[in-house]
């Protein structure tokens, strides 16, 4: 694989494009607004005005877009990836999306001769910048192995989860864990504030103990200084949690903490805060 198509050059995508170029790949990119990707174009990425033009010569195509409907658009519409991709290309969707949709894309792609993987990531904008993302991969194991050099350019903890859709199921499990953790941090800070504790001292005291976590180190620290800039948007976390809740309901599984956290975030979005980072959940408690 030498030429890599990349669709979804946003907060995460830009860093992933940069790391792929550092690894020596030729990057072909598509974005609806060229001006928003001017920086990576100046760094060497080749911009194309349409999805079809972007992917037609690429050995692999990576997508990381916003919502399931965006995934369907880039793969399934006329002139999209399935219509225009190079024969035998590896198609890797790194969006967090519906496991059912990933299974659908795998089936269609298989019939067309493509190698299709679902490979959502976790690690946020920092992991994307540092090429330390955790990558959760579903699809055929031989395709996973063939794509490993690409994954190693973007991440460190790379694991095969199982058949098509299993990467998405693993990512949704990850988001369920985060929902509980970030809610716990907010509740602890709310409790500490009510009882007159110095929250920075509390943070310093517990962050290296049993309560320590990556969420506390990153988002908890941001809460203390009221830094609500997005590393990961509330609106996208709502999408992820809603997918997880739907999958759980389909399996007759009640996830009460997830459902309550989702309701809290929806309240923030209703109040116009959907473009803030997930650490802005603290605003609900304030």
PyMOL commands that set and color helices and strands:
alter all, ss='L'
color gray80, all
select helices_A, chain A and resi 11-22+34-42+51-55+68-76+81-84+99-111+124-130+141-146+148-154+166-194+199-206+214-224+234-250+256-270+278-285
alter helices_A, ss='H'
color red, helices_A
select strands_A, chain A and resi 3-7+26-30+46-47+60-63+90-93+115-122+133-138+155-162
alter strands_A, ss='S'
color yellow, strands_A
deselect
rebuild
show_as cartoon
